Amino acid sequence: MPTIIIENGMVVLPDRLLKNTPVFISGDKIRKRLLRSARNDEVITIDARGLFVSPGFIDSHIHGSPSDIIVNETKYGTTAFVVAVSCGETVPGISGYENALGVRLEGPYINKKMAGAQSKRFISSPSVKGLEKILKQGRGAIKMVTLAPELKGASGLIKTCIKHNVLPSLGHSDANYSEAQKAFSLGIRHITHIFNAVSGPRHGSAGASMAAVFDKRVTTEVIADMKHVRIEPLDSLFALKDCDKIILVTDSVRAKSSGHKEGSRLTMIGAVKNVVTRCGVDIACAVRMASANPARLFGVWASKGSLAPGKDADIVIFDKNFDVKMTMIRGIIVYRSSSIVCR
């Protein structure tokens, strides 16, 4: 593989932007400097003048087959993802897809009152034996299970997830504030698409959504398309929750080959754009929500989520209008706009 130098860009670090700082790529990794052994090899220089150079986005909640997701989403900056499986759907095979970080299940142990787009006929009462069977069939691919902690027997599900190193997530839930707090004490550390199919403030209770906002242990994923969650609760979330505890997701069905129409059409670059331009979040923080934070949650921070030397060369380059100009996965250019200059 050639050595790649990205120069003249605005490099997005987790806490700040660096002007005109080169990024060196050798093989499939980001390097601190141009390696001596590479100086006689082919060198490609990418001129990122006027552009942002960012770690690739990790969409930790997206529907569809891995192959369809790759085809549809790389041009929007997605370089890694977690496949979401709805109630009643078959767990897809992800072996052979290095940028598929795992599978997450929405149900079947969720509240029918908060089913949202989930099919109610596939929703089940909590069963530890049932969950054990599902996890066994997943053969290690299942990384997260969304459940409703207010249901009878849900505490056993939380313990079972933790036992198998699977992340239990509160979602599609009508839990009140205290029920959510109890779930967090039992080990839930994440909430599925906050403010969407999750109880919020009403009838004198702050609901599960606000319990997650105020609990510093809990990460909150959010669909920032201004439709599933409107700007007012988004503004509240960004004002009250630490940036490191917020994750941008699409929950998109755009990559479902079945042509599924009900669901989000959001892209990751679209989510980043929305929180910057509509909610006033700074770019470094917005990118962190789309890269570093999901990398930490799903245990791949050592190799992904930032542009630190030694990490995978998963990179997205975009302009001030949030149009993606190039996407790179492990040092391979998988999408390139005609407007970006390589030499």
Secondary structure, DSSP 8 states (H G I E B T S, - for coil): --EEEEESSEEE-SS-EEET--EEEETTEEESS--GGGTTS-EEEEE-TT-EEEE-EEEEEEEE-HHHHHHHHGGGTEEEEEEEE-TT------TT-TTEEEEEEE-SSS-GGG-TTS-GGG-----HHHHHHHHHHHTT-EEEEEE-TTSTTHHHHHHHHHHTT-EEEE-SB---HHHHHHHHHHT--EESSTTSSB--SBTTB-HHHHHHHH-TT-EEEEE-SSSSS-HHHHHHHHHHS-GGGEEEE--EEEE-TT---SSB---HHHHHHHHHHTT---HHHHHHHHTHHHHHHTT-TTTSSS--TTSB--EEEE-TT--EEEEEETTEEEEE-TTSEE-
